[in-house]
Amino acid sequence: MKLDQRDADAALGGEVHAHSSWILPAIFLVVAGLIAGGFYILFTGPTVDDLQGNTTWPTADTATVDIRIDNAVFRVPANYTKVRRSRFDGDADDLPMYALLPSLTGWTQADAKEFNSNAWNGRVVQIVLAVDRAKLTYQDKFERGIKPYSSTPDGIPGPHGLTTYKFEAGTGYENTEWLTATLEDGSKFVMRCDASATGNFGTSCMRVTRLKDGVGLTYKYKRAYLAQWQVIDAKIMAKIDGFRVK
């Protein structure tokens, strides 16, 4: 007995629906496009840090923002700020900034190349203000936890009127250069210099200290300018003081 299509449909209790032949290829193309787009965004699009405003994002805008760190407020021109999240009024745990030696000027399009330079004699100074609630200052940490490991714990005459400390291999500080001095106000100046893994980038020297209002200050510049350490330190302190809202 021969069954026609209607008998087969009845036997199966269903209906036959016609489907266009291009639907499945179209679905495949859409899915493939979404996957490709996802990979493109993943590898070339903004990162999480970009979206959170944590990556360096230069601006020539000189409009000021008021940033509160603990109980201190700093009114900073936007072209001194490194990241976009620092360009809104409000509280912050830290405030990354940069400026150009010798006058500590903010970012401009004309100086963009200088700000991007990591050469041994690059003129950019990295500056960070941050909440600092540590029990010991950086100077105290050096005196108590680092200097005792030095092979010259009393210090020896160093460059540019500084006292230097040498460290033997195995101390963990053998590849660092520690320099100290007593400032005019009686406070201790402590600076650490580290050579980069690539010689072309030279050595960078960093000072960490605590300001009078308890805010932490870190700044770093190339060792090529170490001879001017007193002038640079005074200029940075004056610049920060100028930003402070009285």
N, C-alpha and C positions, 0 to 999 in steps of 0.2 A: 504494500500500500504506500502510495507516494504522499508525503506531507508537503504542503506548500508553506511559505514563510509565515502566514497567519496562524497556521496550526502550530508551528514551532513556538511562536510568541505566546500562544495560549498555554502551551504545555509548560513553558518556563515561568509563566505568570508575570512576564515583564514586557516592556516595549523596546523596540529598537530605535536608537537615536542616531542621527547622522552627526558626525564630528568633522570640522574642517581640518584639513591636513596640515595647516600652518600653525595651529595652536601650540603643539608641543615644541617645535623649533623656536617659536617666539618666546615661550616660557624659558627655554634653555638659554636663549640670548640675554634675556632680562637678568636671570640668575648670574650668568657669566659676567655681565656688565657690573652688577652689584659687587661681586667678588673682586673684580679688577679695580673698581673704584675704592673698595675698602683697602686693598693693598697700596694703592696710590696715596691715599690719605695717610696710611700707616707709615710709609717710608718717606713721603715728601711733604705731608701736611704738618700742621702745628702739633708740637708735643704737649704733654700735660703741663710742663713748665711754661711753655709759651702761653697756654690758655690761662694759667694761673698768674701770669705776669712776672715770672721769675727769671726770665732770660734777658740778657743785655739788649736794650732797645733804645738806641740813642734818640735824642730830640734836641732841637735848637730852641725850643720854647723856653722863655725866661720867666713865665708866670710862676708865682710861688705857691707852694703847698705847705700846710701846717701839719707836721708829724709829731705826735706825742710818743716819747719813749720813756716809760715809767712816768715820772712827774715833770719831765722836762719837755718843752715844746720847741721844735726847730722849724723855722720858716725858710724853706730851701727852694731856690729856683729849679725848675724842672730839668734844665740842661746839666745840672750837677748829679741828678739821679740816674742810676744805671738801668733800673727796671721799671716797668709800667705800674706795678702795684704800689710804687712809692710816689705816685703822682696824684694821690687823692688824700684829702684831709682826713685825719683820724689817728687812731692808735696803731703802733707797729712794734714788733719785737726787734726789728733791725731796720737799718736804712743804708743800703749799699750806694755809694757815690764814687765819683771819680773826678779828677781835675788834672790840669796839665801844668807841669813845671815850665818856667820858674815862678810864674805869677799865680798859679792855681786858678786858671780860668776854666769855665765850664765848656761843655761840648758845643762845637759849631761845625757846620758843614765843611768849612775851610780847613779845620783841624782834624777831620774824621780819620785821615790816615795816621796821624800821630796817636790818636786815641786807640786805634786798632793795633798799633805796633807792640810787639813783644821782643823787640831787639834788645841787645845787651845795654844799649844806651837810650831805650825808649823813655819818653818824658812823662808818661802817665803815672799818676799816683792813685792807687786804690784805697778808698777810705770807707770804713764801716762804723756806724754808730749802732749800739745794741744794748739790750737789757743785760745788766751784769749784776747778778746776785750771788756770785761766788764768795766763799768765806775768805779766800786769799786773793790778793791781787797777782797779776802776772809777775811783778817784781818780787813778791813774796815767794811765789812758786820757784822762781829762779834761785833765790837765795837758799831756800830750804831743800828743794828737790833736784836741782840741776848742778849748781856750783859745787856741791860736795863731791861730785863725780869727776870734776876737772883735775887734770894733772898739774894745773897751776891754780889752785883754789884761791890764792891771794891776788890773782890776776897779774898780767904783765903789760907793759906799755904797748898800746895798739895804735892803729892809724888815726890821724886827725884828732888827737887829744883824747881818744877813747881808751878804755882798759879792755883787754881781750883775755879770753880763757880758752885753753887748749884741752882737748879730750882724746883719750886713748881709744884704740879700736876695741869694740865690744861694749862700750858704754851706751851706744845708741846715739851719741852726739858727735861722733868722730868726723862726720861730714858736714857739720854745722859750725858757724862762726858766731860766737856770742860776744857782744860788745856792750860796755856799760859806761856810765858817767854820772856825776852828781850835778844836777841842774842848779841854777841860781836860787831857786826857791827851796832848795834842800831836798827835793824829790829825786828819786832814782830813775835814770834813763836806762832801759834795757832793750837791746835790739838783737834780733836773730837774723843771720844771713844764710841763705841756702842756695847752692848752685843748682841750676836746672840740669836735667838729664841731657839736654842738647846744648852744646857750648855756645851756639849762636844766640841763645836766649840769655846768656850771662847769669848773673847772680842777683837775686832779689832779697832785700832786707826789710824786715817787718818789726814794727813796734806795736805792742799791746799795752794799754794803760787804762786807768779808770779816771774819769773826769770828776771835777769837784761836786757835781750833782749826782754822782753814782752811775752815770751812763758809761758804758764801755766804749772805748775808741781803739780801733785797729787801723793802721795804715801801712802801706807797702809800696816801695819804689825800687828801682834798679840800683845796685851797688855802685854803679858809675857815678852816682851823685852823693855818695857817702861823705865826701869832703864837706858838703854843705849841710850836714845833718842838723846842726843847731839852727840854721836859718830856715830849713824846711820844717823842722818841728815847730818853731815859733810861728811860721806862716799858717801851718795847719791848725794850730791852737787858736790863732786869731780868726781864721776863717770859720771854724766851728762856733767860736764865741759870737761872731757876727751873725750866724744863723739862729742863735738861741734867742727865743722870744723872752724878753726880760719880764 
